[in-house]
Amino acid sequence: MIIIVKQNTPKEKVGELLHSLEEQNFKTHLSEGENTTIIGLVGDTSIVDIDSLKARDIVEDVRRVSEPYKKANRKFHADDTVVDVLGQKIGGGHFAVMAGPCSVESESQILEIAKNIMQSGANFLRGGAFKPRTSPYAFQGLEGSGIDLLLKCKKKYGIPIVTEIMGISDIPLFEDVDIIQVGARNMQNFRLLKELGHLKQPILLKRGLANTIEELLMSAEYIMSGGNENVILCERGIRTFETYTRNTFDLSAIPMIKRLSHLPVIADPSHAAGLDWLVEPLAKAAVAAGADGLMIEVHNDPSHALSDGKQSLTPSRFTEVMEVLKNYIKLEKKVIG
């Protein structure tokens, strides 16, 4: 249930209403936008007397919300959420580009890629330290050492880092990671999501291979219900009957999620396609669909990459793609010493 407060209502009056609702054992969520103040009511709202609420002099309207996700629902939060990471913003008109290798392989590799992507306009370095692989014999990542190498890049270049977590036991290793990624395979790892809800860092939540949009938003709800409302959603393609691409890029999910939720939405054309030459057209399509950012895999030697080389762009090709994207979005080239 949401309660829309009349414009120019004094804050103390809003506070009195919140206190009154909380005394009735409801959880409240206050969203103060530029033009609208909304109180979200979470709990068994079937017992609420809507007419009594509407009769209050500060209440504009009261509406029931049928969707099971509340905190992630745009009805609870009319304005776009903007996630701020070391001054780099995502959402609400701020566009983010996260780029880097599927796997962190060595210090020289990740430092070289970090420098290259920043010069081309990326504002986040993504790299896998822990790698969920289909085969138990495939490269599983450098784990803690990989995070240390990402932190070296952060210290040298000042670029925020994004990397994927695999389980609850690994949380202590992620204390200095700027954005913690939850991969597609862990989208419904609810115990992990609950624990991430207690952290301060933003969480990048990827849509599962065969999950609906509502299931994605419900997973976001697990994180947000724990107190961490800095959630970024990612469309990375879903599994269908098509075999020409690694996944099928669900372009319609981007505007649909943005209609249903206030959370930022980014797109991962690399995993959506699985082919390097498809990254550029899918990236342009994602921008046109309203994405708040892109995640693109970049490797300095894709043919010898330890994972996902087929979908990785070389630094020079990434620069070309970024030049094309600058026709659609505002990106600034950085000078790196």
Secondary structure, DSSP 8 states (H G I E B T S, - for coil): -EEEE-TT--HHHHHHHHHHHHHTT-EEEEEE-SS-EEEEEES-GGG--HHHHHTSTTEEEEE---SS--TTBTTT--S---EEETTEEEBTTB-EEEEE-SS---HHHHHHHHHHHHHHT--EEE--SS---SSTTS----THHHHHHHHHHHHHH---EEEEE--GGGGGGGTT-SEEEE-GGGTT-HHHHHHHTTSSS-EEEE--TT--HHHHHHHHHHHHHTT---EEEEE--B--S--SSSSB--TTHHHHHHHHB-S-EEE-HHHHHSSGGGHHHHHHHHHHTT-SEEEEEB-SSGGG-SS-GGG-B-HHHHHHHHHHHTTTS--------
